[in-house]
């Protein structure tokens, strides 16, 4: 291998040196974020859902009372309701 010019090689090595960047200037702009009305509505809905309880205690209590008093559903009625809910 022959190197014709050491000058070119030294220039390559000089390119890898870290150069200082002038950081004395200050930016004259600022970032700005605007949330659309739909985004605000979604935030309100998320807060309302997160504040709501996962279990509706009044419905659970009513069902427990009904079951304790002998409430039952026939198999055919249950199957009919399931078919109605999944029918297209």
Secondary structure, DSSP 4 states (H G I P E B T S, - for coil): ---S-HHHHHHHHHHTS-------------------HHHHHHHHHHHHHHHS-SS-HHHHHHHHHHHHTT----HHHHHHHHHHHH--
